[in-house]
């Protein structure tokens, strides 16, 4: 639903980079270039960003029990 605080494989903190990545990707920048510039070198951390689907807005529409 929301990006994890740390990478599940290596444990590197990555959540603080998500907004910057999302803004720059929305502007049309190349994703590889963004990941290189924000300092995500490991393939596990890069996969967390590239494979993440942000569903928080969809889940927020439903009532809690």
N, C-alpha and C positions, 0 to 999 in steps of 0.2 A: 504494500500500500504506500508507504513512504520509504525513502531511501534509508537503509540501515546506518547506524552511527559508525560502525566499523565494518570493514570487509570481512566476510564470513571465512575466508581462507587464511589470510595472513594477519588480520587484526589491525590493519592500518586505519586510522580515523579518516573517513571519507565524506561524511554527511555535510560538513561545512563547505565542501566544494560543489555540492549539487546545484544550488541556485545560480552560481556563476556559470556552470556548465549549461544549465537549462537556458539562461538568458542568451548566451553566445550562440548556442545551437539554434535557438529561435530566430536569430538574426541571419542565419544561413551560413555561418562559418563551418569549415570542415571539422568534423568531430575528432579526427585523429590529431589535428593541430591543437585543438582545445585541450584534449587529454594530455598531450605533451607539455603544453604551457602551464597547466595547473599542477603538474607534478605527479600524474598517475603513470608510473612506468610498468608496474607489474600487470600481467595479463588478467589476474583474478580481479583486481580493482577496476580495470578497464571494462571487464565483462559485467561488473555490477552496474556500471553507468550505462553501458550500451544495451543491456538486457532489461533494464528497469522500466516498468510501466507504472506511471503515477496514477493510482486509483483513489486517492484520498478524497477528491471532489465527488466522485461517484458514491463512495461509501458514506460520505457525510449527508447525503440526501435521505438516508433511511433512519428511522427512529431506533433508539436503543430500547431494549426490553425492560 
